[in-house]
Amino acid sequence: MRSRHHAVMFLATGFYVGRVPFAPGTLGSLVAFPVVFLLACLRWPMATAAVLLLIAAAVWIAGRAERQLGSRDPGAVVIDEIAGMCVTLLAIPLSFATGVAGFLLFRLFDIVKPPPIRQLDRRLQGGWGIVMDDVAAGIAANIVLRIGIWIWS
């Protein structure tokens, strides 16, 4: 049982990056880049399936971590940022420029939480509440990034 607790916290905190006392969400978003690079090697249907599995796992892990830590949406949990960044860069031609732009757009949407992202954050509970606002921020960032790529290409 104790090893499962440690495994959940290890994954929920993005390999303990979420335990860093400053900007855990930003650092957690950066932890996503190795996963994003792996996803970029897959064709988009397989990458999409992998991201959906990641989101499902993130919901479960975040919910368990929230219960273990005894607080609602704890800042140390950054698996939601990892999932959100994967959504942001899903099926986007990966380059340094798109990586940086996607990161900045995701952080903007995740921090500002414009509607309907804010409503998801407020209405959903447990792992769903922790993860789905970041998934929505990732969707918004992905759309804006696609528009930017279309305009500048």
RATA-V10287 format. One record per residue. RES is the residue in three letters. D_CENTER is the distance of its C-alpha to the mean C-alpha in Angstrom with 1 decimal. Layout:
# RATA-V10287
res=RES d_center=D_CENTER
res=RES d_center=D_CENTER
This chain:
# RATA-V10287
res=MET d_center=26.8
res=ARG d_center=26.1
res=SER d_center=24.4
res=ARG d_center=22.0
res=HIS d_center=21.2
res=HIS d_center=20.6
res=ALA d_center=18.5
res=VAL d_center=16.2
res=MET d_center=15.9
res=PHE d_center=15.5
res=LEU d_center=12.5
res=ALA d_center=11.0
res=THR d_center=11.7
res=GLY d_center=10.3
res=PHE d_center=14.0
res=TYR d_center=15.2
res=VAL d_center=13.6
res=GLY d_center=12.5
res=ARG d_center=16.3
res=VAL d_center=17.2
res=PRO d_center=19.0
res=PHE d_center=17.7
res=ALA d_center=14.5
res=PRO d_center=12.2
res=GLY d_center=9.1
res=THR d_center=10.3
res=LEU d_center=11.2
res=GLY d_center=8.0
res=SER d_center=6.6
res=LEU d_center=9.8
res=VAL d_center=9.7
res=ALA d_center=7.5
res=PHE d_center=10.6
res=PRO d_center=12.9
res=VAL d_center=10.9
res=VAL d_center=10.8
res=PHE d_center=14.5
res=LEU d_center=15.2
res=LEU d_center=13.8
res=ALA d_center=15.9
res=CYS d_center=18.9
res=LEU d_center=18.8
res=ARG d_center=20.3
res=TRP d_center=18.0
res=PRO d_center=19.1
res=MET d_center=18.2
res=ALA d_center=14.9
res=THR d_center=14.1
res=ALA d_center=15.4
res=ALA d_center=13.4
res=VAL d_center=10.1
res=LEU d_center=11.7
res=LEU d_center=12.7
res=LEU d_center=9.4
res=ILE d_center=8.3
res=ALA d_center=11.8
res=ALA d_center=11.7
res=ALA d_center=8.7
res=VAL d_center=10.7
res=TRP d_center=13.8
res=ILE d_center=12.7
res=ALA d_center=11.3
res=GLY d_center=14.5
res=ARG d_center=16.7
res=ALA d_center=15.5
res=GLU d_center=16.1
res=ARG d_center=19.5
res=GLN d_center=20.3
res=LEU d_center=19.6
res=GLY d_center=21.4
res=SER d_center=19.4
res=ARG d_center=17.3
res=ASP d_center=13.6
res=PRO d_center=14.5
res=GLY d_center=13.1
res=ALA d_center=13.2
res=VAL d_center=10.5
res=VAL d_center=7.3
res=ILE d_center=6.0
res=ASP d_center=4.0
res=GLU d_center=2.8
res=ILE d_center=3.3
res=ALA d_center=3.0
res=GLY d_center=2.6
res=MET d_center=4.6
res=CYS d_center=6.3
res=VAL d_center=7.2
res=THR d_center=8.3
res=LEU d_center=10.5
res=LEU d_center=11.6
res=ALA d_center=15.4
res=ILE d_center=15.7
res=PRO d_center=18.5
res=LEU d_center=17.0
res=SER d_center=19.0
res=PHE d_center=18.9
res=ALA d_center=19.2
res=THR d_center=16.5
res=GLY d_center=14.1
res=VAL d_center=15.1
res=ALA d_center=15.3
res=GLY d_center=11.8
res=PHE d_center=10.5
res=LEU d_center=13.0
res=LEU d_center=12.5
res=PHE d_center=8.8
res=ARG d_center=9.9
res=LEU d_center=12.9
res=PHE d_center=11.6
res=ASP d_center=9.3
res=ILE d_center=12.5
res=VAL d_center=15.1
res=LYS d_center=13.8
res=PRO d_center=16.5
res=PRO d_center=17.9
res=PRO d_center=16.8
res=ILE d_center=13.4
res=ARG d_center=15.5
res=GLN d_center=17.4
res=LEU d_center=14.5
res=ASP d_center=13.6
res=ARG d_center=17.4
res=ARG d_center=18.5
res=LEU d_center=16.2
res=GLN d_center=16.8
res=GLY d_center=15.6
res=GLY d_center=12.5
res=TRP d_center=12.4
res=GLY d_center=12.6
res=ILE d_center=9.8
res=VAL d_center=7.2
res=MET d_center=8.9
res=ASP d_center=9.1
res=ASP d_center=5.5
res=VAL d_center=6.3
res=ALA d_center=9.5
res=ALA d_center=8.6
res=GLY d_center=7.2
res=ILE d_center=10.5
res=ALA d_center=12.5
res=ALA d_center=11.5
res=ASN d_center=12.3
res=ILE d_center=15.5
res=VAL d_center=16.6
res=LEU d_center=16.0
res=ARG d_center=18.1
res=ILE d_center=20.7
res=GLY d_center=20.9
res=ILE d_center=21.4
res=TRP d_center=24.0
res=ILE d_center=25.8
res=TRP d_center=26.0
res=SER d_center=27.0
